[in-house]
């Protein structure tokens, strides 16, 4: 099967080659001529440990979305149902098969190693960032909750290529310092002066580091220079980010109390709130146009309720609350014994409801910003998905995905579509998202499974 | 017991390097731009001593030259040599998502430095730089008032780079860093210049990476400073101490006997053996319990502090075996003692007065299975509510025996039948399908047997004689032939641990993991040293100290050959 050049771009690793992509992008797809396209925002929200599609199905599906009644799981989005595109039945051919799709969750590419959890290619958010964030300081912001252990790809869903994770930030103080410059105190002029000083110093250090890297690089043979090339590329990205800090006016979100150490499993609502607020600010003030927020299926310190909402709490991890009790059940509503699991189902509904509320709150927040005749929400497409779907231990065969929003009316929203098993790969949803962001591509991920834009998805 | 790893056979390396070692290496190792194909006498070069300039001969392929990124622990320990005191590891709170090569093979992102990581490094370097600027006396005798003096600036830069780069800096590097310092001093002030110069050094690849480049040739031996770093980071997770640095400086480290002596010295004490402990932390995986969650209603005593105590028990136990016992993995598997604090003593039902500190005690009879009897292992390989025969068996099979088993094939119903109150069954009984269905048994015969004897422990590692439903437990099992050719039967954790300790596969797996740990590359398909390591590990019951000693004495350990591109 031949691979079109446009599709090939989808598989090209970004590590060390961002410059390459930038230089050839103009040849391979039409550069967005409309400023509106460049102003679109793309947000990816990745949960883990499974979704059960049946719990996401609205009632009255045969009628227009205005007549829909969203289930409890999605009830917080009821008022936005006409902006939703709910997809069921997508598959990911490269999931690990055990606990979701791990390294393939946002790239749908085969693992390059014997470990199926390894990252196979560039993720859709990073891919879209090459287009949307070409002229903003930060290519994409990634917030997440690393699951821990040697393989942290569960929490770090984004990637710049095979085995090249684009790590998420997990610490609020790191976000404040790294993304927003960490300047506080004093009046606006003092803060500005301090920021300029900080940027100048950091750039001096980075400039000199380039010299050190070049010196090391000359000691290496051609085949050994990839690490240094990536390091150089990263430094240049940071320099660009620093320059960008001076061109935008952003106010860091507040964080009270001690920092949250990296790697700590937690579903703390204050952390969620912080990351969503940081995302909204960054999207509004022009720091970036692409944000990804990934959360693990487990969370909370041992012995504490994992999902911090009103009783009944869910003491187990999402993994145990959702996936294990549903072992063996088909996800098509035909298994009568599913009804016997009502205790578990109730917990699951509460978890989904809570997460849907977070999404709804986030959209509310994005609607607060007037960008000149429109709000940030008007320009934002949220892709909300789970790394798993379907039967536990085979979580790649029925992945629900929800688009929230409709920038520039590019999508046919207010739709629910259920695909027959193994007919549409999740990469088609990613292709649809990329096209919605104005990218002229007709495929993404594994070309053996990518068929292009989902039928009827685009307006 | 050492086995000589003298290479034999038909490989002939590219002969002859300049024998110009020793003091002449000062200021030149890794210095300045070099053409990779050049065999420059002005740089750390190959060769061992004046009597043997040629690289060794071997019937295996030596490892290629390259760079090895410091782990977060190594990074912290190196940064700490720049500052007299640090309240906490510099990268604490950062770098949490860094992924390093794991014993199980190459890990994603293990070698890369994506922009978010570099950004984190920059913040860490700023924090360290600020601390150095507050008290630069650790690096120089010059006072802040002297920052206008070139000699003082150069003195500061020399010590900074010597510690940060773990070698003597080249004149070119000193010129560059001194000029950088001067520029920042003139732009801002001396204190800021100190901070920024430290930041630059910490972001330099010579700080972040350990080099294995030798003289830059295609067939080369690691130079003395590279050897010093290799040994020190492997064993101690830290840069070379003064003694090792001096040996590198003098060139004596090029003598394998001297290198072995230093390795032995470092391995003699826990204070310089952090790297070896980290190996076992990764090989055994005992910190997985820190992210293990349990049903709070079923296990009200289980909390974050208990999970920490569980991990600490195994950490202290490993250290005890390494530094105070016979240092064998066999003992780690079969010991009838452990170390407990008050929480662990309570969990294990050990009588006595215990506090926060860990004390050596005799293990209860049912738990005399070394690490397999530790709650850290048992809890981490259980579900929220119950033990897991499959997870425990899988951990042993995959990670202690290196059996790589595929996931269940699509379409196979891998579910454990739910508990049916009308016809109660134990978990083992509910897993009957794993044995009766050939499509399941093909893999599960290598998994489940290791979990049956451990059913004596519940989801948090407490001993039990009946399961959650009050049913009696059958712990007996016939071991797979690859563990015991006679397929003996065992019916306790202690017997299982004994069988594993007698199985060559246990030590071969440990050796493979150690190979990966040492070189950052999988042992499978590896060339020199991997097979020899397996032999040493098997012969020594998994004595890590023997593995290190064998590597150090190997003529191929420090040998690098660049393959065709």
Interface residues (C-beta under 8 A of the other chain):
Chain A: X15 X96 X97 X98 X103 X113 X114 X115 X116 X118 X119 X139 X142 X144 X146 X147 X148 X149 X150 X151 X152 X153 X155 X156 X159 X160 X163 X164 X165 X166 X167 X168 X169 X170 X171 X173 X174 X177 X178 X201 X202 X204 X205 X206 X208 X209 X211 X212 X213 X215 X216 X218 X219 X220 X221 X222 X223 X224 X227 X228 X230 X231 X233 X234 X235 X237 X238 X241 X259 X261 X262 X263 X265 X298 X300 X301 X302 X303 X304 X305 X306 X315 X316 X317 X320 X324 X327 X328 X392 X393 X394 X397
Chain B: X30 X32 X33 X34 X35 X36 X37 X64 X65 X66 X67 X69 X92 X93 X94 X95 X96 X97 X98 X99 X100 X102 X104 X105 X106 X107 X108 X109 X110 X111 X112 X113 X114 X115 X116 X117 X118 X119 X120 X122 X123 X125 X173 X176 X180 X183 X184 X188 X192 X196 X199 X200 X203 X204 X205 X206 X209 X211 X213 X216 X218 X282 X285 X288 X290 X291 X292 X293 X294 X295 X296 X297 X299 X302 X303 X304 X306 X307 X383 X384 X385 X404 X407 X408 X410 X413 X414 X415 X416 X562 X565
